[in-house]
Amino acid sequence: MTFTDSIQTCLQKYVTFSGRASRPEYWWFVLFNVLGTFVAGILDSLFFGSSNVGVLGGLWSLALLLPGISVGVRRLHDLDKSGWWLLLGVIPLIGWIILIVWFVGRGTNGPNRFGAAPVLEAAAR
């Protein structure tokens, strides 16, 4: 899955919490979000000075909040885990480390209780 394919998929599935998301789909979307946040921060400082208003960064984060949660839940589904495990992220450091380790891991082969394997990663397994 390419960068643009991932972004299109995640934005088309804006609030789709069912199904599965491959590793590339998840990590390309994370990169997109980080790059967008960086650019929004630069634009905020250009337009609003050093007042740390963060209007554009806040709007960017708000716009990508639901698709970010959605792709995280679908990524956990690919690992045959409930999407509720995403709540580990509210535990500082330890929860984030656990989630990162899971998100880096390979998804389950073949179908699991959340559906068939993502089409684009199935051939790579």
C-alpha positions as CSV (number, residue, x, y, z in Angstrom):
1,M,0.0,0.0,0.0
2,T,1.4,3.4,-1.0
3,F,1.3,6.6,1.0
4,T,-1.6,8.1,-1.1
5,D,-3.5,4.8,-1.1
6,S,-3.3,4.7,2.7
7,I,-4.5,8.3,3.1
8,Q,-7.3,7.8,0.7
9,T,-8.4,4.6,2.5
10,C,-8.3,6.1,5.9
11,L,-10.2,9.2,4.9
12,Q,-12.8,7.2,3.0
13,K,-13.2,5.0,6.2
14,Y,-13.4,8.2,8.3
15,V,-15.4,6.6,11.1
16,T,-15.3,2.9,10.1
17,F,-14.3,0.9,13.1
18,S,-15.0,-2.5,11.6
19,G,-12.6,-4.5,9.5
20,R,-8.9,-4.6,9.5
21,A,-6.0,-2.2,8.6
22,S,-2.6,-3.4,7.4
23,R,0.7,-2.2,8.9
24,P,1.4,0.1,5.9
25,E,-2.1,1.6,6.0
26,Y,-1.6,2.4,9.7
27,W,1.9,3.7,9.6
28,W,1.5,5.8,6.4
29,F,-1.5,7.5,8.0
30,V,0.6,8.2,11.1
31,L,3.3,9.7,9.0
32,F,0.7,11.8,7.2
33,N,-0.6,13.0,10.5
34,V,2.8,13.9,11.9
35,L,3.8,15.8,8.7
36,G,0.5,17.7,8.7
37,T,0.9,18.6,12.4
38,F,4.5,19.8,11.6
39,V,3.3,21.9,8.7
40,A,0.4,23.3,10.7
41,G,2.8,24.3,13.5
42,I,5.0,26.2,11.0
43,L,2.0,27.9,9.5
44,D,0.7,28.8,13.0
45,S,4.0,30.4,13.9
46,L,4.0,32.3,10.6
47,F,0.5,33.6,10.8
48,F,0.1,34.0,14.5
49,G,3.7,34.7,15.6
50,S,5.1,33.2,18.8
51,S,1.9,33.5,20.7
52,N,1.5,29.7,20.6
53,V,-2.1,30.0,19.5
54,G,-2.0,26.8,17.5
55,V,-5.3,27.4,15.6
56,L,-4.3,25.5,12.4
57,G,-2.6,22.7,14.4
58,G,-5.8,22.4,16.5
59,L,-8.0,22.2,13.5
60,W,-5.7,19.6,11.8
61,S,-5.7,17.4,15.0
62,L,-9.5,17.8,15.3
63,A,-10.1,16.8,11.7
64,L,-7.9,13.7,12.0
65,L,-9.0,12.6,15.4
66,L,-11.7,10.2,14.3
67,P,-9.9,8.7,11.4
68,G,-6.8,8.2,13.6
69,I,-8.9,6.4,16.2
70,S,-10.6,4.4,13.4
71,V,-7.4,3.2,11.8
72,G,-5.9,2.3,15.2
73,V,-9.0,0.2,16.0
74,R,-8.8,-1.5,12.6
75,R,-5.1,-2.1,13.1
76,L,-5.8,-3.9,16.4
77,H,-8.5,-5.9,14.7
78,D,-5.8,-7.1,12.2
79,L,-3.9,-8.4,15.3
80,D,-7.1,-10.2,16.4
81,K,-7.5,-7.8,19.4
82,S,-10.5,-5.8,20.4
83,G,-10.4,-2.1,19.5
84,W,-11.0,-1.3,23.2
85,W,-7.2,-2.1,23.7
86,L,-6.6,1.3,22.1
87,L,-7.5,2.8,25.5
88,L,-4.1,1.6,26.7
89,G,-2.9,4.9,25.1
90,V,-4.3,6.8,28.1
91,I,-1.6,5.1,30.3
92,P,1.5,7.3,29.9
93,L,4.6,5.6,28.5
94,I,3.7,2.0,29.3
95,G,0.5,2.0,27.4
96,W,2.1,3.7,24.4
97,I,5.0,1.3,24.3
98,I,2.6,-1.7,24.3
99,L,0.5,-0.2,21.5
100,I,3.6,0.6,19.4
101,V,4.9,-3.0,19.8
102,W,1.5,-4.3,18.8
103,F,1.1,-1.9,15.8
104,V,4.6,-2.9,14.5
105,G,3.7,-6.6,14.7
106,R,2.4,-8.7,11.8
107,G,-1.3,-9.2,11.6
108,T,-2.9,-12.6,11.8
109,N,-2.7,-14.8,8.7
110,G,-6.0,-15.4,7.0
111,P,-9.4,-14.4,8.4
112,N,-9.9,-13.7,12.0
113,R,-13.0,-12.7,14.1
114,F,-12.8,-9.2,12.5
115,G,-12.8,-10.3,8.9
116,A,-10.5,-11.3,6.1
117,A,-6.9,-10.0,6.0
118,P,-6.4,-6.7,4.3
119,V,-6.0,-7.4,0.6
120,L,-2.8,-5.4,0.0
121,E,-0.8,-7.0,2.8
122,A,-2.1,-10.5,2.4
123,A,0.2,-11.2,-0.6
124,A,3.3,-10.0,1.3
125,R,2.8,-12.7,4.0
